[in-house]
């Protein structure tokens, strides 16, 4: 198990009801973690509609997770 810190923005923040959390996970990659969170919290956006940042840098979904990693799931944002 590893412990990771998560940040949520926009619709993910609304659906989770939190802006950030720390959790223990046995998942191996950012993509596996998002799939677990999506099933657990009912996130409506599939991973292909999001970007993920790991430790402050955009990363591919197959990025391995390490203990203490910080992840940000970034949904599409509209502005004007």
Secondary structure, 3 states (H helix, E strand, C coil): CEEEEEEECHHHHHHHCCCEEEEEECCCEHHHHHHHHHHHHCCCCCHHHEEEEECCEEECCCCECCCCCEEEEEECCCCC
